């Protein structure tokens, strides 16, 4: 969960980092998703790790998840929603009840990614 990546070296990828920082500081942000897209091996994960570290230091990051083809656990979306939900609980215990109740639904394992994302991440944050 992110341990396979390192942050950017000082003085590298400065334009990309500046663009992401500017996007993140927009208030209100009319574009809630920043898509970082390039060829394999170009440093997308390195930039993401750099930003995650920066936002953690600034106490702006609630949760993170790195997809990677290098480990079975991060190759698919299977663990994404639960991992993010657990990170949210670690930041605010008020989220725990609604998240745990949703996870205990009898058909939880049959739910789609979108249903799990809404039930474990979006809805608890809306309630908070």
C-alpha positions in Angstrom: 0.0 0.0 0.0 2.4 2.6 -1.3 5.6 1.1 0.2 6.8 0.2 -3.2 7.0 3.8 -4.3 9.4 6.6 -3.3 8.8 10.4 -3.5 10.4 12.6 -6.2 14.0 13.7 -5.8 14.4 17.4 -5.1 14.3 19.5 -8.2 12.6 16.9 -10.4 9.0 17.0 -11.8 8.6 20.5 -10.5 6.0 21.6 -13.2 3.9 18.5 -12.5 4.0 19.0 -8.8 3.1 22.7 -9.2 0.2 21.8 -11.4 -1.2 19.3 -8.9 -0.6 21.7 -6.0 -2.5 24.5 -7.8 -5.4 22.1 -8.6 -5.6 21.0 -5.0 -5.6 24.5 -3.7 -8.5 25.7 -5.9 -11.5 26.6 -3.8 -14.1 25.5 -4.6 -12.6 22.9 -6.8 -14.8 22.5 -9.9 -12.7 19.6 -11.0 -12.6 17.1 -8.1 -10.4 14.5 -9.9 -6.9 15.1 -11.2 -5.9 12.6 -13.8 -2.2 11.9 -14.0 -1.6 9.9 -17.2 1.5 8.9 -19.0 3.4 5.8 -20.3 4.5 3.0 -17.9 7.6 3.8 -16.0 7.3 7.6 -16.5 7.0 8.3 -12.7 3.3 8.7 -12.1 3.4 6.7 -8.9 6.5 8.6 -7.8 4.6 11.9 -8.2 1.6 10.5 -6.4 3.8 9.3 -3.5 5.4 12.7 -3.4 2.0 14.5 -3.2 0.7 12.0 -0.6 3.7 12.6 1.6 3.3 16.4 1.2 -0.4 16.3 2.0 0.2 14.0 5.0 2.7 16.6 6.4 0.2 19.3 5.8 -2.6 17.2 7.5 -4.7 17.4 4.3 -4.7 13.7 3.4 -7.4 11.5 4.8 -6.6 8.3 3.0 -4.4 6.9 0.2 -4.2 3.8 -2.0 -1.7 2.9 -4.7 -2.7 0.6 -7.4 0.2 -1.5 -8.7 0.8 -4.5 -10.9 3.7 -5.5 -8.7 1.6 -7.0 -5.8 -1.5 -9.1 -6.0 -3.3 -7.0 -3.3 -3.0 -3.8 -5.4 -3.7 -5.2 -8.9 -7.4 -4.9 -8.5 -10.0 -2.8 -6.8 -10.9 -5.6 -4.3 -9.2 -4.0 -1.3 -9.6 -0.4 -2.3 -12.9 0.6 -0.6 -12.1 -1.2 2.7 -8.6 0.1 2.8 -9.8 3.7 2.3 -12.7 3.2 4.8 -10.3 1.9 7.5 -8.0 4.9 6.9 -11.0 7.2 7.3 -11.9 5.5 10.6 -8.3 5.9 11.9 -8.8 9.7 11.3 -12.2 10.0 12.8 -13.9 7.4 14.9 -17.4 8.9 14.2 -17.2 7.2 10.8 -16.8 3.7 12.4 -20.4 2.9 13.1 -21.8 3.5 9.6 -18.8 1.9 7.9 -19.0 -1.3 10.0 -22.8 -1.5 9.6 -22.4 -1.4 5.9 -19.6 -4.0 5.9 -21.9 -6.3 7.8 -24.7 -6.4 5.2 -25.4 -10.0 4.3 -24.8 -9.4 0.6 -21.7 -7.2 1.1 -19.4 -9.5 -1.0 -21.9 -9.4 -3.9 -22.0 -5.6 -4.1 -20.4 -3.8 -7.1 -17.4 -1.6 -6.7 -19.6 1.5 -7.0 -22.0 0.3 -4.3 -19.0 -0.5 -1.9 -17.4 2.9 -2.7 -20.6 4.8 -1.9 -21.4 2.7 1.2 -17.9 2.7 2.7 -16.5 6.1 1.6 -19.0 8.6 0.2 -22.0 8.1 2.4 -20.1 8.0 5.7 -18.3 11.2 4.7 -21.6 12.8 3.7 -23.0 11.9 7.1 -20.0 13.3 8.9 
